Each structure stands twice: as structure tokens, then as C-alpha cells.
């Protein structure tokens, strides 16, 4: 019979939160840099007309 693996310690909840907050910090920085780039332009929605039509659910006669 093989040996049982050693039980691993549980990762505390705060570690996951810390990891996520670090990710958000980097992501916000990345997006802010993108926004402030001289090449950044506002992207025009591609299917604006289609979405407007989808928003109409009822046509009054």
C-alpha cells in the first residue's frame, strides 16, 4: 500500500482577497494608462441601431 499524502494547509480567505485586490490594482492602472494614452480614442458601439431595435418591445398603432 502506498503512503497517504501529507495533508495540505488551507489557504486563508484573506490570501484570496489580497490576490484579488492586487489584480484589481494592476488592472485599474493598466486601464488608466490605456485611457491616458495619446492613441486612445472612444470606441463607437458597433451595433447601436440593432440594440435600439431590440429595446423596442411594443409598437403603438
Residue pairs with C-beta under 8 A, 6 or more apart in sequence:
34 40
45 51
